[in-house]
């Protein structure tokens, strides 16, 4: 009898590991197929993980994705690694060079998830926080991450997903998003001006691993009044320098 709970635990871990590789999420039938489980067994495991808070199910699609709780558990492990401390040191140096807020993020489905932040020392600063989510299509960080995907992958990611308009400046249709991503690829950075928050601008670049996949994106955010063309050019230059240093590490880990 002792083997039964152990087998259940093993299958639960296998499901979590599978979902960790599928940031866009999976439907129940996909979970069952990938794990070679009966649909009823996959359903019971998935619902147990939902109840425990490690997985959440999108109500609009029914897809299962890793939850913020899994990020919190993972973050505890990640912060013990030297690579993250190195990235944080470069984020701090960048913050000190521009005296504005620096964010580090990952993609989680069609959201950008903020995993680290270095606050500006100025009195007016960003209200974001570690663990905060925002739509990919409304943010420079999100567009930097999306720019590493081809158009077909972007369309597939957004299949059945409504593109919300957070402000009057937000992109709200696929054609406009793909045009912006093409521009982002050409110039090598993403720019956002009041697309998610009024009076806020942001510039971001992706951070790729050895396989060319965007593991993170890093950005500089500031009030719109401080983000003029000269400051944007300075941020782009410093972000590219930081990008090059971080990618050397990511490509060798």
Secondary structure, DSSP 8 states (H G I E B T S, - for coil): -HHHHHHHHHHHHHHHHHHHT-TT-B-HHHHHHHTT--HHHHHHHHHHHHHHTSEEE-TTT--EEE-HHHHHHHHHHHTTSHHHHHHHHHHHHHHHHHTSEEEEEEEETTEEEEEEEE--SSSS-----TT-EEEGGGSHHHHHHHTTS-HHHHHHHTTT-----SSTTS--SHHHHHHHHHHHHHHTSEEEESSSSTTEEEEEEEEE-TTS-EEEEEEEEEEGGG--HHHHHHHHHHHHHHHHHHHHHHTT-
